[in-house]
Amino acid sequence: MEKIKRYLIIFFSFLLFSCTKLDENFRSSLSQNDFTPTAAELLTTAYNSMNGPFQRGDFWHIQQHTSDETIAPTRGPDWDDNGQWRALHAHTWDNNQNQINGAFSGLLSIQFNASFVLQYNPSPQQAAEAKFIRALSVFTVLDGWGQVPFREDLNDYRIDPKTLSNTEAADFIISEVTGIINALPDVPAYRANKDAARALLMKTYLNRGMFANRAAPTFAPADMAQVIALADQIIGSGRYSINNNEYFDHFAPNNENISRENIFTLHNIGATSGGDVRGVAMQVSHYNMNPSGWNGFSTLSDFYDKFEESDKRRGYNYRYPGALPNPGNRTNVGFLIGQQYNLTTGAALQDRKGNPLTFSREVKIRETDENTLERTGIRVLKYPFDYATNADQKENDWVVFRYADVLLMKAEALLRTGKAAEGLVIVNQIRAARGATPLAALNEANLLDERGRELYWEGWRRQDLIRFGKFLQPWQEKAASDPRNLLFPIPANQLAVNPNLTQNPGY
């Protein structure tokens, strides 16, 4: 019976934003008395529904692959996939792009699953957690598409969801999250908690002027004051620190226990439950590496060059429980460049043609030279591979909000309100902890670079580039792009069933 309940919940989540005659007839024939899940069960479903879009899923892909941090080159016959990866990097997508459509429906499923909790007599804390999850879903849809289908009353599915405009959605998030903070717990990081709510509010205030006008973002002093005040509340809790930490502790298989920075994470329990954090390694690793992978994604040399050699965030031999012996102390996390080695024997690896497996700085969006195509591009492994867990589901909890991001958001709010010197102190505090030399001054250009260095491959780069006015500019393997790309297109199938949605300009 419990399995049937869960299947019905998942089924409804896919149908939430559709409204065909078949759906109407089916839904109208059911009542809530047909099954009676508990609020606790439904809340677990809501948490689990975040795994798909966020953990190497479609939402992560569209945030990363549209930025200057990530490229998925077509390697001969591999990674072509009808050109969808090239379209993301080159900003030539349309309203039938698989990852964009998948992200839209996946994020709306989170909204539905969270709202469903509220229909089943949750406790005050359960209701607050569900509302946080729902607000996070609204935020991500607002970030990507600038309008948010929203349905709170789940009693009559024949009524089309209303659509929140960019300002309505931002106001909803602020009102909703502000109203639930006191009902949320203080910890742990893998549950909606007070500081996670504050971090989401910070993101909303910081980006509110950008959401309203992406071509020319504004930063109201009152919004920046809220960012600073919320950051000070998180700082004042005393729960977090960036000092004396290994940078990759925050992404390690045991990050739940050792990170002093993680504020909100998605909980992964090895071989039991969670998302596809394993796939992060699979997508970048060569076939002959351990872990063996699919030899796909890379970063770009211009982005790699933003790091000083001393910057620990660039990568090193990170020792953690369950890691391979790694003779020679080879780099096993961060940016993988140059000759790659077997991390157990120390032997130099080769590609499938017998060439030295040397990852090069050079990478093209379409690789055609069969002698080099397996080896081009600097690879990125931010989550240290969980060798100890012999299953697809690994132990590394997926990071959504982190303390360093809170500090950088505060520094940005200070910079945007004429207090660059105060912001510089914060940025240099982070750089000192990461082994980087201090900056002499703080400006928009080097703050955007610092956010890239600190938060690379965590899914924030597209949003940051838009907020700083750089998203449409050319970069490696991408020409200057059309202003329409500041928003993703509403999927065609969603427009067909919901008359309250309007296609974004230019599509």
GUBAKE-933403 format. One record per residue (C-alpha): residue number from 1; chain; x, y, z. Coordinates in steps of 0.5 Angstrom, whole numbers. Example, Ala and Ser with C-alpha at 12.3 -4.5 7.8 and 13.67 -1.06 7.14 Angstrom:
BEGIN
SITE 1 A 25 -9 16 .
SITE 2 A 27 -2 14 .
This chain:
BEGIN
SITE 1 A 0 0 0 .
SITE 2 A 6 5 2 .
SITE 3 A 9 4 -5 .
SITE 4 A 2 5 -8 .
SITE 5 A 2 12 -5 .
SITE 6 A 8 14 -7 .
SITE 7 A 7 12 -14 .
SITE 8 A 1 16 -14 .
SITE 9 A 4 22 -11 .
SITE 10 A 10 22 -16 .
SITE 11 A 4 21 -22 .
SITE 12 A 1 27 -19 .
SITE 13 A 7 31 -19 .
SITE 14 A 8 30 -27 .
SITE 15 A 1 32 -28 .
SITE 16 A 0 38 -24 .
SITE 17 A 1 43 -29 .
SITE 18 A -2 40 -35 .
SITE 19 A -10 40 -36 .
SITE 20 A -12 36 -41 .
SITE 21 A -19 33 -42 .
SITE 22 A -16 26 -40 .
SITE 23 A -13 29 -34 .
SITE 24 A -19 33 -32 .
SITE 25 A -23 26 -32 .
SITE 26 A -18 22 -28 .
SITE 27 A -17 27 -23 .
SITE 28 A -24 29 -22 .
SITE 29 A -26 21 -20 .
SITE 30 A -21 21 -15 .
SITE 31 A -22 24 -8 .
SITE 32 A -17 25 -2 .
SITE 33 A -20 19 1 .
SITE 34 A -17 14 -4 .
SITE 35 A -11 14 0 .
SITE 36 A -8 17 6 .
SITE 37 A -1 19 6 .
SITE 38 A 2 22 12 .
SITE 39 A 5 29 12 .
SITE 40 A 12 26 14 .
SITE 41 A 12 21 8 .
SITE 42 A 10 27 4 .
SITE 43 A 15 31 6 .
SITE 44 A 20 26 5 .
SITE 45 A 18 26 -2 .
SITE 46 A 19 33 -3 .
SITE 47 A 26 33 0 .
SITE 48 A 27 27 -5 .
SITE 49 A 24 31 -11 .
SITE 50 A 30 36 -11 .
SITE 51 A 35 31 -12 .
SITE 52 A 33 30 -20 .
SITE 53 A 34 37 -22 .
SITE 54 A 40 39 -17 .
SITE 55 A 44 34 -17 .
SITE 56 A 48 33 -24 .
SITE 57 A 41 34 -26 .
SITE 58 A 37 39 -32 .
SITE 59 A 37 45 -27 .
SITE 60 A 45 44 -26 .
SITE 61 A 46 43 -33 .
SITE 62 A 43 49 -35 .
SITE 63 A 46 54 -30 .
SITE 64 A 53 51 -32 .
SITE 65 A 53 49 -39 .
SITE 66 A 50 56 -41 .
SITE 67 A 56 59 -37 .
SITE 68 A 64 61 -38 .
SITE 69 A 65 55 -33 .
SITE 70 A 63 49 -37 .
SITE 71 A 63 46 -44 .
SITE 72 A 61 39 -46 .
SITE 73 A 65 38 -53 .
SITE 74 A 62 33 -58 .
SITE 75 A 68 28 -58 .
SITE 76 A 68 25 -65 .
SITE 77 A 61 21 -64 .
SITE 78 A 61 22 -57 .
SITE 79 A 57 27 -53 .
SITE 80 A 53 29 -60 .
SITE 81 A 46 28 -57 .
SITE 82 A 43 32 -63 .
SITE 83 A 47 38 -61 .
SITE 84 A 44 39 -55 .
SITE 85 A 50 41 -51 .
SITE 86 A 53 45 -56 .
SITE 87 A 47 49 -56 .
SITE 88 A 47 50 -49 .
SITE 89 A 54 53 -49 .
SITE 90 A 53 57 -55 .
SITE 91 A 47 60 -53 .
SITE 92 A 43 57 -59 .
SITE 93 A 37 53 -55 .
SITE 94 A 30 54 -57 .
SITE 95 A 24 52 -53 .
SITE 96 A 25 44 -55 .
SITE 97 A 31 44 -51 .
SITE 98 A 31 37 -47 .
SITE 99 A 35 40 -41 .
SITE 100 A 31 46 -41 .
SITE 101 A 24 43 -41 .
SITE 102 A 26 38 -36 .
SITE 103 A 29 43 -31 .
SITE 104 A 22 47 -32 .
SITE 105 A 18 41 -30 .
SITE 106 A 23 38 -25 .
SITE 107 A 23 44 -21 .
SITE 108 A 15 45 -22 .
SITE 109 A 14 38 -19 .
SITE 110 A 18 40 -13 .
SITE 111 A 13 46 -12 .
SITE 112 A 7 41 -12 .
SITE 113 A 11 36 -8 .
SITE 114 A 12 41 -2 .
SITE 115 A 5 44 -3 .
SITE 116 A 2 37 -2 .
SITE 117 A 5 36 5 .
SITE 118 A 1 42 7 .
SITE 119 A -6 38 5 .
SITE 120 A -5 33 10 .
SITE 121 A -5 36 17 .
SITE 122 A 3 38 18 .
SITE 123 A 6 40 24 .
SITE 124 A 8 47 25 .
SITE 125 A 15 45 23 .
SITE 126 A 13 40 18 .
SITE 127 A 9 46 14 .
SITE 128 A 15 51 15 .
SITE 129 A 20 46 12 .
SITE 130 A 15 44 6 .
SITE 131 A 14 52 5 .
SITE 132 A 22 53 5 .
SITE 133 A 22 47 -1 .
SITE 134 A 17 50 -5 .
SITE 135 A 20 57 -4 .
SITE 136 A 26 55 -7 .
SITE 137 A 23 52 -12 .
SITE 138 A 19 58 -14 .
SITE 139 A 26 62 -14 .
SITE 140 A 29 57 -19 .
SITE 141 A 24 58 -24 .
SITE 142 A 24 65 -23 .
SITE 143 A 31 65 -24 .
SITE 144 A 31 61 -30 .
SITE 145 A 24 63 -34 .
SITE 146 A 22 70 -30 .
SITE 147 A 15 67 -29 .
SITE 148 A 13 62 -25 .
SITE 149 A 6 57 -25 .
SITE 150 A 4 57 -18 .
SITE 151 A -2 52 -15 .
SITE 152 A -3 53 -8 .
SITE 153 A -10 49 -8 .
SITE 154 A -9 42 -10 .
SITE 155 A -17 41 -9 .
SITE 156 A -19 42 -16 .
SITE 157 A -14 41 -22 .
SITE 158 A -18 43 -27 .
SITE 159 A -17 50 -25 .
SITE 160 A -10 52 -29 .
SITE 161 A -5 55 -24 .
SITE 162 A -4 62 -24 .
SITE 163 A 3 65 -26 .
SITE 164 A 7 69 -22 .
SITE 165 A 11 75 -25 .
SITE 166 A 18 76 -23 .
SITE 167 A 16 82 -18 .
SITE 168 A 10 77 -15 .
SITE 169 A 15 71 -15 .
SITE 170 A 20 75 -11 .
SITE 171 A 15 78 -6 .
SITE 172 A 12 71 -5 .
SITE 173 A 19 68 -3 .
SITE 174 A 20 74 1 .
SITE 175 A 14 74 5 .
SITE 176 A 13 66 5 .
SITE 177 A 20 65 8 .
SITE 178 A 20 71 13 .
SITE 179 A 14 68 16 .
SITE 180 A 17 61 17 .
SITE 181 A 24 62 20 .
SITE 182 A 22 62 27 .
SITE 183 A 18 55 26 .
SITE 184 A 25 52 22 .
SITE 185 A 30 48 26 .
SITE 186 A 37 51 27 .
SITE 187 A 40 44 24 .
SITE 188 A 42 40 21 .
SITE 189 A 44 42 14 .
SITE 190 A 40 37 10 .
SITE 191 A 34 39 13 .
SITE 192 A 31 46 12 .
SITE 193 A 33 50 17 .
SITE 194 A 33 58 20 .
SITE 195 A 40 59 16 .
SITE 196 A 38 56 10 .
SITE 197 A 32 61 10 .
SITE 198 A 36 67 11 .
SITE 199 A 41 65 5 .
SITE 200 A 35 64 1 .
SITE 201 A 32 71 3 .
SITE 202 A 39 74 1 .
SITE 203 A 39 71 -6 .
SITE 204 A 32 74 -7 .
SITE 205 A 34 81 -4 .
SITE 206 A 41 81 -8 .
SITE 207 A 38 79 -15 .
SITE 208 A 31 82 -14 .
SITE 209 A 33 88 -18 .
SITE 210 A 36 83 -23 .
SITE 211 A 30 79 -24 .
SITE 212 A 26 85 -25 .
SITE 213 A 30 88 -31 .
SITE 214 A 36 83 -33 .
SITE 215 A 38 87 -39 .
SITE 216 A 40 93 -33 .
SITE 217 A 40 90 -26 .
SITE 218 A 39 95 -21 .
SITE 219 A 41 94 -13 .
SITE 220 A 36 98 -9 .
SITE 221 A 40 100 -2 .
SITE 222 A 34 97 2 .
SITE 223 A 35 90 -1 .
SITE 224 A 42 91 0 .
SITE 225 A 41 93 7 .
SITE 226 A 37 86 8 .
SITE 227 A 43 82 5 .
SITE 228 A 48 85 10 .
SITE 229 A 43 84 16 .
SITE 230 A 41 77 14 .
SITE 231 A 49 75 13 .
SITE 232 A 50 78 20 .
SITE 233 A 45 74 23 .
SITE 234 A 48 68 20 .
SITE 235 A 55 70 22 .
SITE 236 A 53 71 29 .
SITE 237 A 50 64 30 .
SITE 238 A 57 62 31 .
SITE 239 A 56 55 27 .
SITE 240 A 60 57 21 .
SITE 241 A 67 58 19 .
SITE 242 A 72 58 13 .
SITE 243 A 78 58 17 .
SITE 244 A 82 52 18 .
SITE 245 A 78 48 14 .
SITE 246 A 80 44 8 .
SITE 247 A 77 47 2 .
SITE 248 A 74 40 -1 .
SITE 249 A 72 38 6 .
SITE 250 A 65 41 4 .
SITE 251 A 64 36 -2 .
SITE 252 A 67 30 1 .
SITE 253 A 64 23 2 .
SITE 254 A 64 25 10 .
SITE 255 A 62 33 9 .
SITE 256 A 56 32 13 .
SITE 257 A 61 31 19 .
SITE 258 A 67 35 18 .
SITE 259 A 64 41 14 .
SITE 260 A 64 48 18 .
SITE 261 A 61 51 12 .
SITE 262 A 55 48 9 .
SITE 263 A 48 51 11 .
SITE 264 A 43 47 6 .
SITE 265 A 45 40 3 .
SITE 266 A 41 35 0 .
SITE 267 A 42 29 4 .
SITE 268 A 46 23 0 .
SITE 269 A 46 16 4 .
SITE 270 A 51 11 1 .
SITE 271 A 47 5 -3 .
SITE 272 A 41 7 0 .
SITE 273 A 38 14 -2 .
SITE 274 A 39 21 -5 .
SITE 275 A 41 23 -12 .
SITE 276 A 47 22 -17 .
SITE 277 A 53 25 -14 .
SITE 278 A 57 19 -17 .
SITE 279 A 55 22 -24 .
SITE 280 A 59 28 -23 .
SITE 281 A 65 24 -23 .
SITE 282 A 63 20 -29 .
SITE 283 A 61 26 -34 .
SITE 284 A 68 28 -33 .
SITE 285 A 73 22 -32 .
SITE 286 A 76 19 -38 .
SITE 287 A 74 11 -39 .
SITE 288 A 81 9 -37 .
SITE 289 A 81 13 -30 .
SITE 290 A 79 11 -23 .
SITE 291 A 73 12 -23 .
SITE 292 A 72 10 -30 .
SITE 293 A 67 15 -33 .
SITE 294 A 64 18 -40 .
SITE 295 A 70 23 -42 .
SITE 296 A 65 29 -43 .
SITE 297 A 65 35 -39 .
SITE 298 A 71 40 -38 .
SITE 299 A 72 47 -36 .
SITE 300 A 75 53 -41 .
SITE 301 A 82 55 -40 .
SITE 302 A 80 62 -39 .
SITE 303 A 77 60 -33 .
SITE 304 A 82 56 -30 .
SITE 305 A 87 62 -31 .
SITE 306 A 83 66 -26 .
SITE 307 A 86 62 -21 .
SITE 308 A 93 63 -18 .
SITE 309 A 98 57 -17 .
SITE 310 A 98 57 -9 .
SITE 311 A 90 57 -9 .
SITE 312 A 88 51 -6 .
SITE 313 A 81 51 -10 .
SITE 314 A 85 50 -16 .
SITE 315 A 86 43 -14 .
SITE 316 A 91 38 -10 .
SITE 317 A 92 31 -7 .
SITE 318 A 86 31 -2 .
SITE 319 A 86 26 3 .
SITE 320 A 80 23 6 .
SITE 321 A 77 17 9 .
SITE 322 A 76 12 3 .
SITE 323 A 81 15 -2 .
SITE 324 A 86 11 -6 .
SITE 325 A 93 11 -3 .
SITE 326 A 95 16 -9 .
SITE 327 A 102 14 -9 .
SITE 328 A 106 21 -11 .
SITE 329 A 101 25 -8 .
SITE 330 A 97 26 -15 .
SITE 331 A 92 31 -16 .
SITE 332 A 85 28 -14 .
SITE 333 A 80 34 -14 .
SITE 334 A 79 40 -17 .
SITE 335 A 82 42 -24 .
SITE 336 A 85 36 -27 .
SITE 337 A 90 38 -32 .
SITE 338 A 96 35 -36 .
SITE 339 A 98 27 -35 .
SITE 340 A 93 23 -31 .
SITE 341 A 95 17 -27 .
SITE 342 A 93 11 -24 .
SITE 343 A 91 13 -17 .
SITE 344 A 93 6 -14 .
SITE 345 A 99 4 -17 .
SITE 346 A 102 11 -20 .
SITE 347 A 102 9 -27 .
SITE 348 A 101 14 -32 .
SITE 349 A 95 13 -36 .
SITE 350 A 93 12 -43 .
SITE 351 A 87 14 -48 .
SITE 352 A 84 8 -52 .
SITE 353 A 89 9 -58 .
SITE 354 A 95 9 -53 .
SITE 355 A 97 16 -53 .
SITE 356 A 99 19 -46 .
SITE 357 A 92 21 -42 .
SITE 358 A 94 28 -42 .
SITE 359 A 88 33 -41 .
SITE 360 A 90 39 -45 .
SITE 361 A 88 47 -44 .
SITE 362 A 85 47 -51 .
SITE 363 A 78 45 -52 .
SITE 364 A 73 46 -58 .
SITE 365 A 66 45 -58 .
SITE 366 A 66 40 -63 .
SITE 367 A 73 36 -63 .
SITE 368 A 74 32 -69 .
SITE 369 A 82 30 -69 .
SITE 370 A 81 23 -67 .
SITE 371 A 88 23 -64 .
SITE 372 A 87 28 -59 .
SITE 373 A 79 29 -58 .
SITE 374 A 79 24 -52 .
SITE 375 A 84 28 -48 .
SITE 376 A 82 36 -50 .
SITE 377 A 80 40 -44 .
SITE 378 A 81 41 -37 .
SITE 379 A 77 36 -32 .
SITE 380 A 73 39 -26 .
SITE 381 A 72 34 -20 .
SITE 382 A 69 38 -14 .
SITE 383 A 66 32 -10 .
SITE 384 A 72 28 -8 .
SITE 385 A 70 21 -11 .
SITE 386 A 67 16 -5 .
SITE 387 A 71 10 -7 .
SITE 388 A 69 7 0 .
SITE 389 A 61 6 -2 .
SITE 390 A 61 1 -8 .
SITE 391 A 54 3 -10 .
SITE 392 A 51 8 -15 .
SITE 393 A 49 13 -9 .
SITE 394 A 55 16 -6 .
SITE 395 A 55 19 1 .
SITE 396 A 57 26 -1 .
SITE 397 A 51 31 1 .
SITE 398 A 50 36 -5 .
SITE 399 A 51 43 -3 .
SITE 400 A 46 48 -4 .
SITE 401 A 48 54 0 .
SITE 402 A 55 55 3 .
SITE 403 A 58 60 8 .
SITE 404 A 63 63 4 .
SITE 405 A 57 64 -1 .
SITE 406 A 54 68 5 .
SITE 407 A 60 72 6 .
SITE 408 A 61 74 -2 .
SITE 409 A 54 76 -2 .
SITE 410 A 55 81 4 .
SITE 411 A 61 83 1 .
SITE 412 A 57 85 -6 .
SITE 413 A 52 88 -2 .
SITE 414 A 57 93 1 .
SITE 415 A 60 94 -5 .
SITE 416 A 54 96 -9 .
SITE 417 A 52 101 -3 .
SITE 418 A 59 104 -3 .
SITE 419 A 63 100 2 .
SITE 420 A 68 97 -2 .
SITE 421 A 73 97 3 .
SITE 422 A 69 93 8 .
SITE 423 A 67 88 3 .
SITE 424 A 75 87 1 .
SITE 425 A 76 85 8 .
SITE 426 A 71 79 7 .
SITE 427 A 74 77 1 .
SITE 428 A 81 77 3 .
SITE 429 A 79 73 9 .
SITE 430 A 76 68 4 .
SITE 431 A 82 68 0 .
SITE 432 A 87 68 6 .
SITE 433 A 84 61 8 .
SITE 434 A 84 59 1 .
SITE 435 A 92 60 0 .
SITE 436 A 91 66 -5 .
SITE 437 A 94 73 -4 .
SITE 438 A 90 79 -2 .
SITE 439 A 87 83 -7 .
SITE 440 A 89 91 -7 .
SITE 441 A 82 93 -8 .
SITE 442 A 75 91 -9 .
SITE 443 A 71 92 -16 .
SITE 444 A 65 88 -20 .
SITE 445 A 70 85 -24 .
SITE 446 A 74 82 -19 .
SITE 447 A 69 80 -14 .
SITE 448 A 65 76 -20 .
SITE 449 A 72 73 -21 .
SITE 450 A 72 71 -14 .
SITE 451 A 65 68 -14 .
SITE 452 A 67 64 -20 .
SITE 453 A 74 61 -16 .
SITE 454 A 70 60 -10 .
SITE 455 A 63 57 -12 .
SITE 456 A 65 54 -19 .
SITE 457 A 61 48 -21 .
SITE 458 A 56 49 -16 .
SITE 459 A 51 52 -20 .
SITE 460 A 51 59 -19 .
SITE 461 A 55 62 -25 .
SITE 462 A 49 63 -30 .
SITE 463 A 46 67 -25 .
SITE 464 A 52 71 -23 .
SITE 465 A 54 73 -30 .
SITE 466 A 47 76 -31 .
SITE 467 A 47 80 -25 .
SITE 468 A 54 83 -27 .
SITE 469 A 52 84 -34 .
SITE 470 A 57 79 -37 .
SITE 471 A 52 73 -39 .
SITE 472 A 51 76 -46 .
SITE 473 A 59 77 -48 .
SITE 474 A 63 73 -52 .
SITE 475 A 68 67 -49 .
SITE 476 A 71 61 -51 .
SITE 477 A 67 57 -56 .
SITE 478 A 61 62 -55 .
SITE 479 A 60 69 -59 .
SITE 480 A 56 75 -56 .
SITE 481 A 49 72 -55 .
SITE 482 A 42 75 -56 .
SITE 483 A 39 79 -50 .
SITE 484 A 33 73 -51 .
SITE 485 A 38 69 -47 .
SITE 486 A 37 72 -41 .
SITE 487 A 31 68 -40 .
SITE 488 A 30 61 -42 .
SITE 489 A 24 59 -46 .
SITE 490 A 17 56 -43 .
SITE 491 A 17 49 -46 .
SITE 492 A 12 49 -52 .
SITE 493 A 8 43 -48 .
SITE 494 A 7 47 -42 .
SITE 495 A 4 53 -46 .
SITE 496 A 0 48 -50 .
SITE 497 A -4 46 -43 .
SITE 498 A -3 53 -39 .
SITE 499 A -6 59 -42 .
SITE 500 A -4 63 -36 .
SITE 501 A 3 62 -39 .
SITE 502 A 6 67 -44 .
SITE 503 A 12 65 -48 .
SITE 504 A 18 69 -46 .
SITE 505 A 21 75 -51 .
SITE 506 A 25 72 -57 .
SITE 507 A 22 65 -58 .
